[in-house]
Amino acid sequence: MKLINRVRYILVFSIALSCTDSDDNLVLTLLSYLETGTYTNGAVIACAASDQNTNKLLTFYYPETGATNIRLYQTNNADINPNDFSNYQQVFVENEPFFNGYLGKFVQSVVNEKWSIVTFELDGDIKISNPIRSKQITKPTVWTDAVTIDQSQSGMPKFVWENNAVGDNAIYFQVLSNSANDLISGTYTYDNYFQFYNTDNVVLNITSEIPSSLILDEEYNFTLMDVSEDNWVNWVVLKTFLAQ
């Protein structure tokens, strides 16, 4: 019986050790992942903000049509070289739909600031975002409804907000959505204004097709993100309005 018990112990220990090794191998550095194929840097649109109520870290991304194997990689802290991919390890967090899946987001409780990179695979290539610097401690995201809506041109509301309200702005991201939270348009401007749907000052557009006209007296939502050069969202504006 003693010999049988010893054999059983060895088998159980070997299985446990094997499982541990397997789990460790799942936590890949970004560098080792990129070495498995070709990749394109700066090919994923992504940014991060802190939640106004929970202070959780929200990492947003735009998954292009056909994107698969969406991953989140992070550093242990912010005091590293963000362009050294060996500093990033995969973080296993479920991604959630944002604007009913047009965008996606990762929601995390984190104790310190760090760098993040979002990746996905598309057309046989690994697409990676630029590094995202979280600042939920040193510069938490400000949430407000401070936007002026000029509806003097029916069906084409113009949204104007304070320029660089909290400092460190690089670009503005605007989303117009309906009452069901479906994204109607998603645009980027350097200017502190956007008119639906005039793209004269739009520098990047993730709207899949030209949107339909707004329906008078219907409720819509305007969302603005003030994004820094290191992809932190300094300021979020949320405003609901009736189309006129």
Secondary structure, 3 states (H helix, E strand, C coil): CHHHHHHHHHHHHHHHHHHHHHHHHHCCEHHHHHCCCCEEEEEECEEEEECCCCCCEEEEECCCCCCEEEEEEECCCCCCCCCCHHHCEEECCCEEEECCCCEEEEEECCCCCCEEEEEEEECCEEEEECCEECCCCCCCCEEECCCEEECCCCCCCEEECCCCCCCCCCEEEEEEEECCCCEEEEEEECCCEEECCECCCEEEECCCCCCCCCCCCCEEEEEEEEECCCCEEEEEEEEEEECC
